[in-house]
Structures are given as C-alpha cells and as structure tokens.
Amino acid sequence: MPAGAVGTTWAAGVWTDTCWEALTWADALALQFVLDVNTRVLRYLRHHYSAPTGDLNALTLRYLNAQTGEMNARWHKLVTDATAAMT
C-alpha cells in the first residue's frame, strides 16, 4: 500500500497499485464471507451426510461426536472443512 494518509494517497491517484483497487481481495472475501458460518457448516454437513433436509444442530452434534479430541478443536475442524469444501 502506498505510504501516506488515505486522503493524500487518493488525491495523488496512486490507489491503482493497492489490492483494494485491483480487486485482488474480492475472491477471498466472496469465498469466506458471503455465507455465514452457520450456512457454510449446514451446507457442508448436508453434503457430508447426504441429508438434504438435515437440521443444523443435529448434524453438527453428529459430526462433533464422531470426532476425537478437545471440543474446540473439533469445532475448528468442522469450520475449516466446511470452508475448504467451498473451493
């Protein structure tokens, strides 16, 4: 990002070399934030268990109970897997 305050950078017309102007961030943002975590996890678990009408709570508990280790690590794995499945 160019040095200087945002206003001076913008006024100087040098925003074109930033990722915001070049839209290089757009794909990452669309992938990670278009769907909230609940929607991501629900879609992943419905596909994972072939349950097109599965309930988020029931599917999440089923997944977490099938995993081993500390519960936070299990949840983190679920969110990571759900996000990775979007690519």
PyMOL Python script that loads the backbone (N, CA, C, O; Angstrom):
from pymol import cmd

cmd.read_pdbstr("""\
ATOM      1  N   MET A   1       0.842  -1.169   0.000  1.00  0.00           N
ATOM      2  CA  MET A   1       0.000   0.000   0.000  1.00  0.00           C
ATOM      3  C   MET A   1       0.891   1.236   0.000  1.00  0.00           C
ATOM      4  O   MET A   1       1.894   1.265   0.713  1.00  0.00           O
ATOM      5  N   PRO A   2       0.556   2.237  -0.766  1.00  0.00           N
ATOM      6  CA  PRO A   2       1.368   3.436  -0.818  1.00  0.00           C
ATOM      7  C   PRO A   2       1.461   4.107   0.533  1.00  0.00           C
ATOM      8  O   PRO A   2       0.536   4.027   1.342  1.00  0.00           O
ATOM      9  N   ALA A   3       2.575   4.766   0.775  1.00  0.00           N
ATOM     10  CA  ALA A   3       2.764   5.469   2.033  1.00  0.00           C
ATOM     11  C   ALA A   3       1.928   6.736   2.044  1.00  0.00           C
ATOM     12  O   ALA A   3       1.582   7.278   0.994  1.00  0.00           O
ATOM     13  N   GLY A   4       1.613   7.196   3.235  1.00  0.00           N
ATOM     14  CA  GLY A   4       0.872   8.439   3.379  1.00  0.00           C
ATOM     15  C   GLY A   4      -0.549   8.203   3.820  1.00  0.00           C
ATOM     16  O   GLY A   4      -1.050   7.079   3.828  1.00  0.00           O
ATOM     17  N   ALA A   5      -1.171   9.281   4.180  1.00  0.00           N
ATOM     18  CA  ALA A   5      -2.567   9.193   4.629  1.00  0.00           C
ATOM     19  C   ALA A   5      -3.472   8.799   3.473  1.00  0.00           C
ATOM     20  O   ALA A   5      -3.134   9.017   2.310  1.00  0.00           O
ATOM     21  N   VAL A   6      -4.607   8.226   3.789  1.00  0.00           N
ATOM     22  CA  VAL A   6      -5.527   7.769   2.761  1.00  0.00           C
ATOM     23  C   VAL A   6      -5.926   8.924   1.846  1.00  0.00           C
ATOM     24  O   VAL A   6      -5.925   8.775   0.624  1.00  0.00           O
ATOM     25  N   GLY A   7      -6.260  10.053   2.418  1.00  0.00           N
ATOM     26  CA  GLY A   7      -6.679  11.194   1.612  1.00  0.00           C
ATOM     27  C   GLY A   7      -5.615  11.649   0.633  1.00  0.00           C
ATOM     28  O   GLY A   7      -5.928  11.949  -0.519  1.00  0.00           O
ATOM     29  N   THR A   8      -4.366  11.706   1.066  1.00  0.00           N
ATOM     30  CA  THR A   8      -3.302  12.149   0.166  1.00  0.00           C
ATOM     31  C   THR A   8      -3.013  11.104  -0.891  1.00  0.00           C
ATOM     32  O   THR A   8      -2.703  11.440  -2.034  1.00  0.00           O
ATOM     33  N   THR A   9      -3.111   9.851  -0.520  1.00  0.00           N
ATOM     34  CA  THR A   9      -2.883   8.782  -1.493  1.00  0.00           C
ATOM     35  C   THR A   9      -3.966   8.798  -2.554  1.00  0.00           C
ATOM     36  O   THR A   9      -3.693   8.662  -3.746  1.00  0.00           O
ATOM     37  N   TRP A  10      -5.183   8.964  -2.105  1.00  0.00           N
ATOM     38  CA  TRP A  10      -6.304   9.001  -3.028  1.00  0.00           C
ATOM     39  C   TRP A  10      -6.201  10.214  -3.943  1.00  0.00           C
ATOM     40  O   TRP A  10      -6.414  10.113  -5.151  1.00  0.00           O
ATOM     41  N   ALA A  11      -5.876  11.348  -3.365  1.00  0.00           N
ATOM     42  CA  ALA A  11      -5.773  12.567  -4.154  1.00  0.00           C
ATOM     43  C   ALA A  11      -4.661  12.463  -5.185  1.00  0.00           C
ATOM     44  O   ALA A  11      -4.767  13.026  -6.275  1.00  0.00           O
ATOM     45  N   ALA A  12      -3.607  11.753  -4.849  1.00  0.00           N
ATOM     46  CA  ALA A  12      -2.477  11.618  -5.763  1.00  0.00           C
ATOM     47  C   ALA A  12      -2.774  10.628  -6.882  1.00  0.00           C
ATOM     48  O   ALA A  12      -2.018  10.544  -7.850  1.00  0.00           O
ATOM     49  N   GLY A  13      -3.877   9.872  -6.758  1.00  0.00           N
ATOM     50  CA  GLY A  13      -4.256   8.924  -7.800  1.00  0.00           C
ATOM     51  C   GLY A  13      -3.412   7.673  -7.847  1.00  0.00           C
ATOM     52  O   GLY A  13      -3.264   7.075  -8.912  1.00  0.00           O
ATOM     53  N   VAL A  14      -2.854   7.259  -6.722  1.00  0.00           N
ATOM     54  CA  VAL A  14      -1.995   6.078  -6.711  1.00  0.00           C
ATOM     55  C   VAL A  14      -2.675   4.854  -6.116  1.00  0.00           C
ATOM     56  O   VAL A  14      -2.000   3.887  -5.761  1.00  0.00           O
ATOM     57  N   TRP A  15      -3.976   4.877  -6.003  1.00  0.00           N
ATOM     58  CA  TRP A  15      -4.698   3.727  -5.456  1.00  0.00           C
ATOM     59  C   TRP A  15      -4.659   2.525  -6.382  1.00  0.00           C
ATOM     60  O   TRP A  15      -4.948   1.416  -5.932  1.00  0.00           O
ATOM     61  N   THR A  16      -4.324   2.684  -7.625  1.00  0.00           N
ATOM     62  CA  THR A  16      -4.382   1.578  -8.568  1.00  0.00           C
ATOM     63  C   THR A  16      -3.442   0.442  -8.212  1.00  0.00           C
ATOM     64  O   THR A  16      -3.661  -0.690  -8.646  1.00  0.00           O
ATOM     65  N   ASP A  17      -2.402   0.711  -7.434  1.00  0.00           N
ATOM     66  CA  ASP A  17      -1.482  -0.365  -7.097  1.00  0.00           C
ATOM     67  C   ASP A  17      -1.831  -1.038  -5.770  1.00  0.00           C
ATOM     68  O   ASP A  17      -1.043  -1.838  -5.266  1.00  0.00           O
ATOM     69  N   THR A  18      -2.952  -0.742  -5.215  1.00  0.00           N
ATOM     70  CA  THR A  18      -3.372  -1.419  -3.991  1.00  0.00           C
ATOM     71  C   THR A  18      -4.310  -2.565  -4.339  1.00  0.00           C
ATOM     72  O   THR A  18      -4.978  -2.556  -5.373  1.00  0.00           O
ATOM     73  N   CYS A  19      -4.343  -3.528  -3.471  1.00  0.00           N
ATOM     74  CA  CYS A  19      -5.215  -4.677  -3.740  1.00  0.00           C
ATOM     75  C   CYS A  19      -6.684  -4.279  -3.678  1.00  0.00           C
ATOM     76  O   CYS A  19      -7.513  -4.920  -4.324  1.00  0.00           O
ATOM     77  N   TRP A  20      -7.029  -3.250  -2.929  1.00  0.00           N
ATOM     78  CA  TRP A  20      -8.425  -2.814  -2.871  1.00  0.00           C
ATOM     79  C   TRP A  20      -8.896  -2.314  -4.222  1.00  0.00           C
ATOM     80  O   TRP A  20     -10.014  -2.601  -4.650  1.00  0.00           O
ATOM     81  N   GLU A  21      -8.035  -1.564  -4.888  1.00  0.00           N
ATOM     82  CA  GLU A  21      -8.411  -1.022  -6.182  1.00  0.00           C
ATOM     83  C   GLU A  21      -8.370  -2.113  -7.254  1.00  0.00           C
ATOM     84  O   GLU A  21      -9.213  -2.146  -8.150  1.00  0.00           O
ATOM     85  N   ALA A  22      -7.402  -2.983  -7.154  1.00  0.00           N
ATOM     86  CA  ALA A  22      -7.218  -4.018  -8.171  1.00  0.00           C
ATOM     87  C   ALA A  22      -8.197  -5.176  -8.009  1.00  0.00           C
ATOM     88  O   ALA A  22      -8.260  -6.059  -8.864  1.00  0.00           O
ATOM     89  N   LEU A  23      -8.956  -5.179  -6.925  1.00  0.00           N
ATOM     90  CA  LEU A  23      -9.942  -6.229  -6.638  1.00  0.00           C
ATOM     91  C   LEU A  23      -9.332  -7.614  -6.443  1.00  0.00           C
ATOM     92  O   LEU A  23     -10.002  -8.621  -6.670  1.00  0.00           O
ATOM     93  N   THR A  24      -8.081  -7.673  -6.030  1.00  0.00           N
ATOM     94  CA  THR A  24      -7.471  -8.976  -5.787  1.00  0.00           C
ATOM     95  C   THR A  24      -8.021  -9.625  -4.535  1.00  0.00           C
ATOM     96  O   THR A  24      -7.856 -10.830  -4.348  1.00  0.00           O
ATOM     97  N   TRP A  25      -8.667  -8.865  -3.678  1.00  0.00           N
ATOM     98  CA  TRP A  25      -9.238  -9.390  -2.445  1.00  0.00           C
ATOM     99  C   TRP A  25     -10.647  -9.932  -2.658  1.00  0.00           C
ATOM    100  O   TRP A  25     -11.169 -10.633  -1.791  1.00  0.00           O
ATOM    101  N   ALA A  26     -11.259  -9.629  -3.768  1.00  0.00           N
ATOM    102  CA  ALA A  26     -12.673  -9.937  -3.968  1.00  0.00           C
ATOM    103  C   ALA A  26     -12.965 -11.433  -3.876  1.00  0.00           C
ATOM    104  O   ALA A  26     -13.947 -11.825  -3.245  1.00  0.00           O
ATOM    105  N   ASP A  27     -12.144 -12.266  -4.485  1.00  0.00           N
ATOM    106  CA  ASP A  27     -12.401 -13.705  -4.455  1.00  0.00           C
ATOM    107  C   ASP A  27     -12.328 -14.266  -3.043  1.00  0.00           C
ATOM    108  O   ASP A  27     -13.169 -15.072  -2.645  1.00  0.00           O
ATOM    109  N   ALA A  28     -11.328 -13.842  -2.291  1.00  0.00           N
ATOM    110  CA  ALA A  28     -11.186 -14.332  -0.917  1.00  0.00           C
ATOM    111  C   ALA A  28     -12.361 -13.885  -0.059  1.00  0.00           C
ATOM    112  O   ALA A  28     -12.879 -14.673   0.732  1.00  0.00           O
ATOM    113  N   LEU A  29     -12.779 -12.668  -0.197  1.00  0.00           N
ATOM    114  CA  LEU A  29     -13.915 -12.179   0.580  1.00  0.00           C
ATOM    115  C   LEU A  29     -15.192 -12.900   0.192  1.00  0.00           C
ATOM    116  O   LEU A  29     -15.978 -13.281   1.059  1.00  0.00           O
ATOM    117  N   ALA A  30     -15.403 -13.087  -1.073  1.00  0.00           N
ATOM    118  CA  ALA A  30     -16.614 -13.775  -1.526  1.00  0.00           C
ATOM    119  C   ALA A  30     -16.643 -15.194  -0.990  1.00  0.00           C
ATOM    120  O   ALA A  30     -17.690 -15.675  -0.559  1.00  0.00           O
ATOM    121  N   LEU A  31     -15.518 -15.857  -1.014  1.00  0.00           N
ATOM    122  CA  LEU A  31     -15.452 -17.238  -0.554  1.00  0.00           C
ATOM    123  C   LEU A  31     -15.716 -17.353   0.938  1.00  0.00           C
ATOM    124  O   LEU A  31     -16.479 -18.219   1.366  1.00  0.00           O
ATOM    125  N   GLN A  32     -15.102 -16.496   1.726  1.00  0.00           N
ATOM    126  CA  GLN A  32     -15.170 -16.667   3.164  1.00  0.00           C
ATOM    127  C   GLN A  32     -16.335 -15.968   3.834  1.00  0.00           C
ATOM    128  O   GLN A  32     -16.758 -16.387   4.911  1.00  0.00           O
ATOM    129  N   PHE A  33     -16.867 -14.918   3.233  1.00  0.00           N
ATOM    130  CA  PHE A  33     -17.837 -14.128   3.962  1.00  0.00           C
ATOM    131  C   PHE A  33     -19.209 -14.009   3.318  1.00  0.00           C
ATOM    132  O   PHE A  33     -20.123 -13.466   3.938  1.00  0.00           O
ATOM    133  N   VAL A  34     -19.383 -14.494   2.105  1.00  0.00           N
ATOM    134  CA  VAL A  34     -20.714 -14.444   1.507  1.00  0.00           C
ATOM    135  C   VAL A  34     -21.650 -15.320   2.314  1.00  0.00           C
ATOM    136  O   VAL A  34     -22.780 -14.923   2.599  1.00  0.00           O
ATOM    137  N   LEU A  35     -21.208 -16.475   2.677  1.00  0.00           N
ATOM    138  CA  LEU A  35     -22.009 -17.364   3.503  1.00  0.00           C
ATOM    139  C   LEU A  35     -21.545 -17.255   4.949  1.00  0.00           C
ATOM    140  O   LEU A  35     -20.351 -17.359   5.227  1.00  0.00           O
ATOM    141  N   ASP A  36     -22.466 -17.050   5.857  1.00  0.00           N
ATOM    142  CA  ASP A  36     -22.079 -17.021   7.256  1.00  0.00           C
ATOM    143  C   ASP A  36     -21.667 -18.425   7.689  1.00  0.00           C
ATOM    144  O   ASP A  36     -21.875 -19.394   6.958  1.00  0.00           O
ATOM    145  N   VAL A  37     -21.099 -18.526   8.848  1.00  0.00           N
ATOM    146  CA  VAL A  37     -20.569 -19.812   9.321  1.00  0.00           C
ATOM    147  C   VAL A  37     -21.672 -20.863   9.417  1.00  0.00           C
ATOM    148  O   VAL A  37     -21.461 -22.012   9.029  1.00  0.00           O
ATOM    149  N   ASN A  38     -22.820 -20.495   9.917  1.00  0.00           N
ATOM    150  CA  ASN A  38     -23.906 -21.469  10.047  1.00  0.00           C
ATOM    151  C   ASN A  38     -24.312 -22.040   8.691  1.00  0.00           C
ATOM    152  O   ASN A  38     -24.515 -23.246   8.555  1.00  0.00           O
ATOM    153  N   THR A  39     -24.427 -21.171   7.696  1.00  0.00           N
ATOM    154  CA  THR A  39     -24.818 -21.635   6.363  1.00  0.00           C
ATOM    155  C   THR A  39     -23.741 -22.514   5.760  1.00  0.00           C
ATOM    156  O   THR A  39     -24.039 -23.546   5.159  1.00  0.00           O
ATOM    157  N   ARG A  40     -22.482 -22.106   5.917  1.00  0.00           N
ATOM    158  CA  ARG A  40     -21.369 -22.924   5.411  1.00  0.00           C
ATOM    159  C   ARG A  40     -21.388 -24.312   6.024  1.00  0.00           C
ATOM    160  O   ARG A  40     -21.299 -25.319   5.321  1.00  0.00           O
ATOM    161  N   VAL A  41     -21.507 -24.353   7.351  1.00  0.00           N
ATOM    162  CA  VAL A  41     -21.487 -25.634   8.064  1.00  0.00           C
ATOM    163  C   VAL A  41     -22.692 -26.480   7.677  1.00  0.00           C
ATOM    164  O   VAL A  41     -22.554 -27.682   7.450  1.00  0.00           O
ATOM    165  N   LEU A  42     -23.865 -25.871   7.600  1.00  0.00           N
ATOM    166  CA  LEU A  42     -25.066 -26.631   7.235  1.00  0.00           C
ATOM    167  C   LEU A  42     -24.934 -27.239   5.846  1.00  0.00           C
ATOM    168  O   LEU A  42     -25.231 -28.419   5.657  1.00  0.00           O
ATOM    169  N   ARG A  43     -24.496 -26.454   4.880  1.00  0.00           N
ATOM    170  CA  ARG A  43     -24.328 -26.990   3.523  1.00  0.00           C
ATOM    171  C   ARG A  43     -23.299 -28.118   3.489  1.00  0.00           C
ATOM    172  O   ARG A  43     -23.497 -29.136   2.826  1.00  0.00           O
ATOM    173  N   TYR A  44     -22.196 -27.921   4.215  1.00  0.00           N
ATOM    174  CA  TYR A  44     -21.154 -28.948   4.252  1.00  0.00           C
ATOM    175  C   TYR A  44     -21.689 -30.239   4.873  1.00  0.00           C
ATOM    176  O   TYR A  44     -21.499 -31.322   4.320  1.00  0.00           O
ATOM    177  N   LEU A  45     -22.353 -30.122   6.015  1.00  0.00           N
ATOM    178  CA  LEU A  45     -22.834 -31.319   6.703  1.00  0.00           C
ATOM    179  C   LEU A  45     -23.941 -32.024   5.933  1.00  0.00           C
ATOM    180  O   LEU A  45     -24.000 -33.253   5.924  1.00  0.00           O
ATOM    181  N   ARG A  46     -24.812 -31.268   5.294  1.00  0.00           N
ATOM    182  CA  ARG A  46     -25.856 -31.911   4.473  1.00  0.00           C
ATOM    183  C   ARG A  46     -25.227 -32.722   3.350  1.00  0.00           C
ATOM    184  O   ARG A  46     -25.677 -33.826   3.044  1.00  0.00           O
ATOM    185  N   HIS A  47     -24.187 -32.168   2.739  1.00  0.00           N
ATOM    186  CA  HIS A  47     -23.488 -32.908   1.689  1.00  0.00           C
ATOM    187  C   HIS A  47     -22.716 -34.083   2.286  1.00  0.00           C
ATOM    188  O   HIS A  47     -22.751 -35.189   1.747  1.00  0.00           O
ATOM    189  N   HIS A  48     -22.027 -33.845   3.387  1.00  0.00           N
ATOM    190  CA  HIS A  48     -21.199 -34.868   4.040  1.00  0.00           C
ATOM    191  C   HIS A  48     -22.022 -36.093   4.439  1.00  0.00           C
ATOM    192  O   HIS A  48     -21.580 -37.231   4.275  1.00  0.00           O
ATOM    193  N   TYR A  49     -23.216 -35.849   4.962  1.00  0.00           N
ATOM    194  CA  TYR A  49     -24.066 -36.949   5.411  1.00  0.00           C
ATOM    195  C   TYR A  49     -25.179 -37.299   4.423  1.00  0.00           C
ATOM    196  O   TYR A  49     -26.049 -38.109   4.740  1.00  0.00           O
ATOM    197  N   SER A  50     -25.164 -36.711   3.255  1.00  0.00           N
ATOM    198  CA  SER A  50     -26.207 -36.933   2.252  1.00  0.00           C
ATOM    199  C   SER A  50     -27.592 -36.758   2.866  1.00  0.00           C
ATOM    200  O   SER A  50     -28.471 -37.605   2.708  1.00  0.00           O
ATOM    201  N   ALA A  51     -27.765 -35.652   3.564  1.00  0.00           N
ATOM    202  CA  ALA A  51     -29.028 -35.356   4.235  1.00  0.00           C
ATOM    203  C   ALA A  51     -29.543 -34.008   3.744  1.00  0.00           C
ATOM    204  O   ALA A  51     -29.261 -32.983   4.364  1.00  0.00           O
ATOM    205  N   PRO A  52     -30.288 -33.989   2.648  1.00  0.00           N
ATOM    206  CA  PRO A  52     -30.704 -32.719   2.056  1.00  0.00           C
ATOM    207  C   PRO A  52     -31.587 -31.857   2.954  1.00  0.00           C
ATOM    208  O   PRO A  52     -31.677 -30.648   2.737  1.00  0.00           O
ATOM    209  N   THR A  53     -32.232 -32.438   3.943  1.00  0.00           N
ATOM    210  CA  THR A  53     -33.097 -31.653   4.817  1.00  0.00           C
ATOM    211  C   THR A  53     -32.635 -31.706   6.265  1.00  0.00           C
ATOM    212  O   THR A  53     -33.420 -31.422   7.170  1.00  0.00           O
ATOM    213  N   GLY A  54     -31.399 -32.059   6.496  1.00  0.00           N
ATOM    214  CA  GLY A  54     -30.900 -32.193   7.857  1.00  0.00           C
ATOM    215  C   GLY A  54     -30.912 -30.892   8.638  1.00  0.00           C
ATOM    216  O   GLY A  54     -30.734 -29.815   8.070  1.00  0.00           O
ATOM    217  N   ASP A  55     -31.121 -30.997   9.937  1.00  0.00           N
ATOM    218  CA  ASP A  55     -31.130 -29.877  10.865  1.00  0.00           C
ATOM    219  C   ASP A  55     -29.693 -29.535  11.264  1.00  0.00           C
ATOM    220  O   ASP A  55     -28.884 -30.432  11.500  1.00  0.00           O
ATOM    221  N   LEU A  56     -29.380 -28.252  11.339  1.00  0.00           N
ATOM    222  CA  LEU A  56     -28.019 -27.817  11.663  1.00  0.00           C
ATOM    223  C   LEU A  56     -27.560 -28.363  13.005  1.00  0.00           C
ATOM    224  O   LEU A  56     -26.445 -28.875  13.111  1.00  0.00           O
ATOM    225  N   ASN A  57     -28.380 -28.266  14.010  1.00  0.00           N
ATOM    226  CA  ASN A  57     -27.992 -28.719  15.341  1.00  0.00           C
ATOM    227  C   ASN A  57     -27.720 -30.221  15.365  1.00  0.00           C
ATOM    228  O   ASN A  57     -26.692 -30.660  15.878  1.00  0.00           O
ATOM    229  N   ALA A  58     -28.627 -30.993  14.819  1.00  0.00           N
ATOM    230  CA  ALA A  58     -28.476 -32.453  14.831  1.00  0.00           C
ATOM    231  C   ALA A  58     -27.249 -32.893  14.034  1.00  0.00           C
ATOM    232  O   ALA A  58     -26.494 -33.757  14.479  1.00  0.00           O
ATOM    233  N   LEU A  59     -27.053 -32.299  12.858  1.00  0.00           N
ATOM    234  CA  LEU A  59     -25.903 -32.675  12.028  1.00  0.00           C
ATOM    235  C   LEU A  59     -24.587 -32.251  12.671  1.00  0.00           C
ATOM    236  O   LEU A  59     -23.593 -32.972  12.597  1.00  0.00           O
ATOM    237  N   THR A  60     -24.586 -31.080  13.301  1.00  0.00           N
ATOM    238  CA  THR A  60     -23.367 -30.609  13.969  1.00  0.00           C
ATOM    239  C   THR A  60     -23.006 -31.528  15.124  1.00  0.00           C
ATOM    240  O   THR A  60     -21.846 -31.912  15.272  1.00  0.00           O
ATOM    241  N   LEU A  61     -23.968 -31.877  15.927  1.00  0.00           N
ATOM    242  CA  LEU A  61     -23.696 -32.792  17.043  1.00  0.00           C
ATOM    243  C   LEU A  61     -23.217 -34.149  16.546  1.00  0.00           C
ATOM    244  O   LEU A  61     -22.307 -34.740  17.129  1.00  0.00           O
ATOM    245  N   ARG A  62     -23.810 -34.633  15.496  1.00  0.00           N
ATOM    246  CA  ARG A  62     -23.392 -35.915  14.913  1.00  0.00           C
ATOM    247  C   ARG A  62     -21.930 -35.848  14.481  1.00  0.00           C
ATOM    248  O   ARG A  62     -21.148 -36.758  14.757  1.00  0.00           O
ATOM    249  N   TYR A  63     -21.570 -34.754  13.796  1.00  0.00           N
ATOM    250  CA  TYR A  63     -20.194 -34.590  13.324  1.00  0.00           C
ATOM    251  C   TYR A  63     -19.222 -34.460  14.500  1.00  0.00           C
ATOM    252  O   TYR A  63     -18.199 -35.143  14.544  1.00  0.00           O
ATOM    253  N   LEU A  64     -19.547 -33.583  15.447  1.00  0.00           N
ATOM    254  CA  LEU A  64     -18.646 -33.349  16.575  1.00  0.00           C
ATOM    255  C   LEU A  64     -18.471 -34.594  17.434  1.00  0.00           C
ATOM    256  O   LEU A  64     -17.371 -34.867  17.913  1.00  0.00           O
ATOM    257  N   ASN A  65     -19.538 -35.345  17.631  1.00  0.00           N
ATOM    258  CA  ASN A  65     -19.443 -36.565  18.439  1.00  0.00           C
ATOM    259  C   ASN A  65     -18.648 -37.658  17.744  1.00  0.00           C
ATOM    260  O   ASN A  65     -18.110 -38.545  18.407  1.00  0.00           O
ATOM    261  N   ALA A  66     -18.566 -37.610  16.434  1.00  0.00           N
ATOM    262  CA  ALA A  66     -17.800 -38.614  15.693  1.00  0.00           C
ATOM    263  C   ALA A  66     -16.299 -38.309  15.705  1.00  0.00           C
ATOM    264  O   ALA A  66     -15.483 -39.181  15.406  1.00  0.00           O
ATOM    265  N   GLN A  67     -15.941 -37.072  16.050  1.00  0.00           N
ATOM    266  CA  GLN A  67     -14.532 -36.672  16.083  1.00  0.00           C
ATOM    267  C   GLN A  67     -13.920 -36.995  17.440  1.00  0.00           C
ATOM    268  O   GLN A  67     -14.631 -37.258  18.410  1.00  0.00           O
ATOM    269  N   THR A  68     -12.607 -36.970  17.495  1.00  0.00           N
ATOM    270  CA  THR A  68     -11.916 -37.163  18.766  1.00  0.00           C
ATOM    271  C   THR A  68     -11.138 -35.901  19.101  1.00  0.00           C
ATOM    272  O   THR A  68     -10.877 -35.065  18.236  1.00  0.00           O
ATOM    273  N   GLY A  69     -10.780 -35.781  20.347  1.00  0.00           N
ATOM    274  CA  GLY A  69     -10.000 -34.633  20.787  1.00  0.00           C
ATOM    275  C   GLY A  69     -10.853 -33.607  21.498  1.00  0.00           C
ATOM    276  O   GLY A  69     -12.033 -33.828  21.772  1.00  0.00           O
ATOM    277  N   GLU A  70     -10.237 -32.499  21.786  1.00  0.00           N
ATOM    278  CA  GLU A  70     -10.879 -31.414  22.523  1.00  0.00           C
ATOM    279  C   GLU A  70     -11.999 -30.800  21.687  1.00  0.00           C
ATOM    280  O   GLU A  70     -11.873 -30.712  20.466  1.00  0.00           O
ATOM    281  N   MET A  71     -13.080 -30.378  22.315  1.00  0.00           N
ATOM    282  CA  MET A  71     -14.269 -29.923  21.596  1.00  0.00           C
ATOM    283  C   MET A  71     -13.996 -28.696  20.721  1.00  0.00           C
ATOM    284  O   MET A  71     -14.508 -28.612  19.605  1.00  0.00           O
ATOM    285  N   ASN A  72     -13.199 -27.751  21.212  1.00  0.00           N
ATOM    286  CA  ASN A  72     -12.871 -26.586  20.375  1.00  0.00           C
ATOM    287  C   ASN A  72     -12.123 -26.996  19.111  1.00  0.00           C
ATOM    288  O   ASN A  72     -12.347 -26.431  18.040  1.00  0.00           O
ATOM    289  N   ALA A  73     -11.248 -27.967  19.235  1.00  0.00           N
ATOM    290  CA  ALA A  73     -10.509 -28.463  18.067  1.00  0.00           C
ATOM    291  C   ALA A  73     -11.462 -29.154  17.085  1.00  0.00           C
ATOM    292  O   ALA A  73     -11.294 -29.047  15.871  1.00  0.00           O
ATOM    293  N   ARG A  74     -12.444 -29.848  17.609  1.00  0.00           N
ATOM    294  CA  ARG A  74     -13.437 -30.497  16.751  1.00  0.00           C
ATOM    295  C   ARG A  74     -14.231 -29.452  15.968  1.00  0.00           C
ATOM    296  O   ARG A  74     -14.443 -29.591  14.763  1.00  0.00           O
ATOM    297  N   TRP A  75     -14.670 -28.395  16.676  1.00  0.00           N
ATOM    298  CA  TRP A  75     -15.429 -27.326  16.023  1.00  0.00           C
ATOM    299  C   TRP A  75     -14.573 -26.629  14.975  1.00  0.00           C
ATOM    300  O   TRP A  75     -15.042 -26.345  13.873  1.00  0.00           O
ATOM    301  N   HIS A  76     -13.332 -26.355  15.315  1.00  0.00           N
ATOM    302  CA  HIS A  76     -12.423 -25.698  14.371  1.00  0.00           C
ATOM    303  C   HIS A  76     -12.257 -26.549  13.113  1.00  0.00           C
ATOM    304  O   HIS A  76     -12.247 -26.022  12.001  1.00  0.00           O
ATOM    305  N   LYS A  77     -12.127 -27.847  13.288  1.00  0.00           N
ATOM    306  CA  LYS A  77     -12.003 -28.749  12.139  1.00  0.00           C
ATOM    307  C   LYS A  77     -13.263 -28.694  11.272  1.00  0.00           C
ATOM    308  O   LYS A  77     -13.178 -28.692  10.044  1.00  0.00           O
ATOM    309  N   LEU A  78     -14.420 -28.649  11.911  1.00  0.00           N
ATOM    310  CA  LEU A  78     -15.672 -28.574  11.165  1.00  0.00           C
ATOM    311  C   LEU A  78     -15.737 -27.296  10.326  1.00  0.00           C
ATOM    312  O   LEU A  78     -16.067 -27.351   9.141  1.00  0.00           O
ATOM    313  N   VAL A  79     -15.428 -26.162  10.924  1.00  0.00           N
ATOM    314  CA  VAL A  79     -15.472 -24.898  10.198  1.00  0.00           C
ATOM    315  C   VAL A  79     -14.420 -24.881   9.086  1.00  0.00           C
ATOM    316  O   VAL A  79     -14.692 -24.403   7.985  1.00  0.00           O
ATOM    317  N   THR A  80     -13.240 -25.391   9.366  1.00  0.00           N
ATOM    318  CA  THR A  80     -12.177 -25.462   8.360  1.00  0.00           C
ATOM    319  C   THR A  80     -12.588 -26.366   7.205  1.00  0.00           C
ATOM    320  O   THR A  80     -12.393 -26.009   6.043  1.00  0.00           O
ATOM    321  N   ASP A  81     -13.148 -27.520   7.504  1.00  0.00           N
ATOM    322  CA  ASP A  81     -13.602 -28.437   6.458  1.00  0.00           C
ATOM    323  C   ASP A  81     -14.728 -27.815   5.625  1.00  0.00           C
ATOM    324  O   ASP A  81     -14.748 -27.946   4.401  1.00  0.00           O
ATOM    325  N   ALA A  82     -15.654 -27.143   6.294  1.00  0.00           N
ATOM    326  CA  ALA A  82     -16.765 -26.517   5.586  1.00  0.00           C
ATOM    327  C   ALA A  82     -16.276 -25.415   4.656  1.00  0.00           C
ATOM    328  O   ALA A  82     -16.767 -25.279   3.535  1.00  0.00           O
ATOM    329  N   THR A  83     -15.315 -24.634   5.121  1.00  0.00           N
ATOM    330  CA  THR A  83     -14.760 -23.564   4.300  1.00  0.00           C
ATOM    331  C   THR A  83     -13.959 -24.135   3.136  1.00  0.00           C
ATOM    332  O   THR A  83     -14.052 -23.636   2.014  1.00  0.00           O
ATOM    333  N   ALA A  84     -13.179 -25.170   3.394  1.00  0.00           N
ATOM    334  CA  ALA A  84     -12.382 -25.791   2.337  1.00  0.00           C
ATOM    335  C   ALA A  84     -13.272 -26.415   1.261  1.00  0.00           C
ATOM    336  O   ALA A  84     -12.903 -26.447   0.088  1.00  0.00           O
ATOM    337  N   ALA A  85     -14.433 -26.907   1.658  1.00  0.00           N
ATOM    338  CA  ALA A  85     -15.343 -27.540   0.710  1.00  0.00           C
ATOM    339  C   ALA A  85     -15.947 -26.522  -0.262  1.00  0.00           C
ATOM    340  O   ALA A  85     -16.463 -26.901  -1.314  1.00  0.00           O
ATOM    341  N   MET A  86     -15.885 -25.250   0.081  1.00  0.00           N
ATOM    342  CA  MET A  86     -16.431 -24.210  -0.783  1.00  0.00           C
ATOM    343  C   MET A  86     -15.541 -23.916  -1.987  1.00  0.00           C
ATOM    344  O   MET A  86     -15.998 -23.325  -2.965  1.00  0.00           O
ATOM    345  N   THR A  87     -14.285 -24.319  -1.923  1.00  0.00           N
ATOM    346  CA  THR A  87     -13.355 -24.002  -3.017  1.00  0.00           C
ATOM    347  C   THR A  87     -13.509 -24.932  -4.184  1.00  0.00           C
ATOM    348  O   THR A  87     -12.798 -24.795  -5.180  1.00  0.00           O
TER     349      THR A  87
END
""", "prot")
cmd.dss("prot")
cmd.show_as("cartoon", "prot")
cmd.util.cbc("prot")
cmd.orient("prot")
